[in-house]
Amino acid sequence: MNRLLIISKNQFGYLTDVYKWAEYLRDSYDVSVVCFDSNYPKQNLENVNIHYVSNKGSFGLRGLRFIILSIFYALFHRGNIIVVYFEYCEILKRILFWKKMQLDIRTLSVSDNDIVRNNYDKKLRKACYTFDLISVISQGVAGKLNLDVPYNILPLG
């Protein structure tokens, strides 16, 4: 059976896309998800392995723990890997450069501040050049990022 690893900072069940991917693909893939445990009620799906990362401690400690555990699960994973964009996600691909990984972009910055928004979008665009495959939620997001690398449009859900 094919294997799929999804790495997302959002707790499983609280980002519609990840939940629906797992729901639709669990019959044809061995689906695993690495995510934070944000102390929300846990959502479970039969035939989906969910690996929770503790959200306790300082911001830096949580981020480091998430990156280390994501690397660990990706290192021993034999199959497709999807990383839902989060700041510094390109570290995963830089360390595991031989692994084929897809970056999924769900949204751009929604900040009112032009400087903050532009900086976030620049980081996001830069991360796109690190990954093997890119998927975006809409043509509008791809256009705003001005991507000159191949990408796929993968709508909500």
N, C-alpha and C positions, 0 to 999 in steps of 0.2 A: 504494500500500500504506500502511496506517496505521503510525504511528510511536509508539514507546514508549521513554521514557527513565526508567531506574530509578536513583535516587541512594541509595547505601547506604555507610556507613562500613566495613562488613565486606567483606573480600576476596571476590570472586566465587567461588562454589562452597562457601563456608563458612557461609552462612546458607541453610538449606533453602528457605525461601520464595522468595527472589530467584532461586535456581537453578531452581526448579520453574516460576516464572512465565515465566522466559526460555525454558525447555525447552518448555512448552506453547504459548506464544504466538509462537515464532519463525517458524512457518509462515504466520501471518496478520498479523504485525506485523514491522516493521523495529525490532528490539530493540537498545537501547544501554544499557550499565550504566557508571556512574561509581562507582568504589570505591577504597579504599586498597589499595596493594600491601604486604601485611603479611609478605612474604618466605616465604609458604607456597607449596607447589607450585601452579602455576597450573592452574585448571580451564578448559577451553575447550568451547564449544558452537558447532557450525556455525551460521552465520547470526546470531550474536550478537556485537555490537561491544562490546568491553570496554575502557574507558579507565581505566587505573590511575593513581593519584595516589601519589607517593612518600611513604613513611612515615618518612623520615629527618628529623632535626632535632628541635628542642625541641617540646614539646606545643603551644605557641601557634603556632609556625611551621607545624607540620603541619596544625593546624586551619584556619589562615588560607589555606594553600595549597589545602586541600580545598574550602573555601567558595568561593574565587575560581574554581577550575577547574569546580566544580559550576555556578556562575553562568554561566560562559562557555558550557558545553555546553547548559544550559537556555535561555540567551538565543537561541541559534541553532537550537534544536530546535523543530520544527513538529509537535506531536502531544501525546499524553498524557504527563504527568510524575508519577511516583510517588516520594515521598521517604519512605524508611524512617526512622522517628524517631531522631534523635540530638540531643544537647543543642545548642541554638542553631540548629536547623534552620529556625526561623521567619525567620531572616535572609534565606534564599533567597526566600521568598514576599514579605517586606517590600520587598526590592529589585526583584524581578520581579513586582510586584503585579498586572500585567495578565495574567500567565500563569496558566492554570488548573492547579492542583497538588493532588494527593491526598497526604495524610499517612497513612502506614501505621504502626500501633502493634502491635508484636509482643509486648511485655511491659511490665509495670510494674516498679518498683524491687524488688529482691530483698534489699535490705540488712536486716540484723538491727536496725539502729539506727532507731528510730521517727522521729526528727527528719530523718535523711538520707532515709529512705523517703518521708516526707510531702512534703519539699521537692522531691524528684525528681518525684513524682506531680503536684504543683502546677505545676511547669514544663511537664510533659507536657500537662496539662489546658489550660494557658494557650496552648500551641502549637496546640492543636486549633482555637482560635478564629481563628487566622490563615489557615488553609488552606481551600480551597473544598470539599473532600471529605475524609472521615475513614473509614478502615477499621481495624477491630480484629480481633484473633485470636479473641476469644470474647465472649460476652455477659457473662461474669464480669469481664473487663477493662473493658468499657464501663460496667458497673454500679459497679465500684470507682472509676472516674474520674467517675462521676455526670455524664455528658455530657448537656447539654441542646441539643446541636446534632445534626442528622441524621448517622447513621453507618451503615456497612455492616459485616456480620460476614464476614470473609474468613479461613476456617480455615487451619491449617497446610498448606503445600504446595498 
